[in-house]
Amino acid sequence: MKSRKSGAVAIFIGALLIVIFAVGLTASRNPGAFHRANHYDFALEQFVSFCAQIWIPAGIIGIPLFLISLILSLVREGRGKQQ
């Protein structure tokens, strides 16, 4: 049971880092992508600013972490069904 929980946490962290990577990449290539006319959202502005600052390390860490943990989870599940 413990291995399933630790695998799920790694998958979740990897997915979260991928989201940060995608938002940061979009914000760096198109700075106005998350802005609406006549509306200002402080929380969204801060989140996009945070993502724009760390999108490269988030992608470098997040994508392999997500893929490796997903593959390991699938292998463990396949072994569990065979037994």
Residue pairs with C-beta under 8 A, 6 or more apart in sequence:
3 76
4 73
4 76
7 69
7 72
7 73
7 76
8 73
10 65
10 69
11 66
11 69
11 70
11 73
13 62
13 65
14 62
14 63
14 65
14 66
14 67
14 69
14 70
15 62
15 66
16 62
17 58
17 59
17 61
17 62
17 63
17 65
17 66
18 58
18 59
18 62
18 63
18 66
20 50
20 51
20 54
20 55
20 58
20 62
21 51
21 55
21 58
21 59
21 62
21 63
23 34
23 47
23 48
23 51
23 52
23 55
24 51
24 52
24 53
24 54
24 55
24 56
24 58
25 55
25 59
26 33
26 34
27 33
27 34
27 48
27 49
27 51
27 52
27 55
28 52
28 55
34 44
34 48
51 58
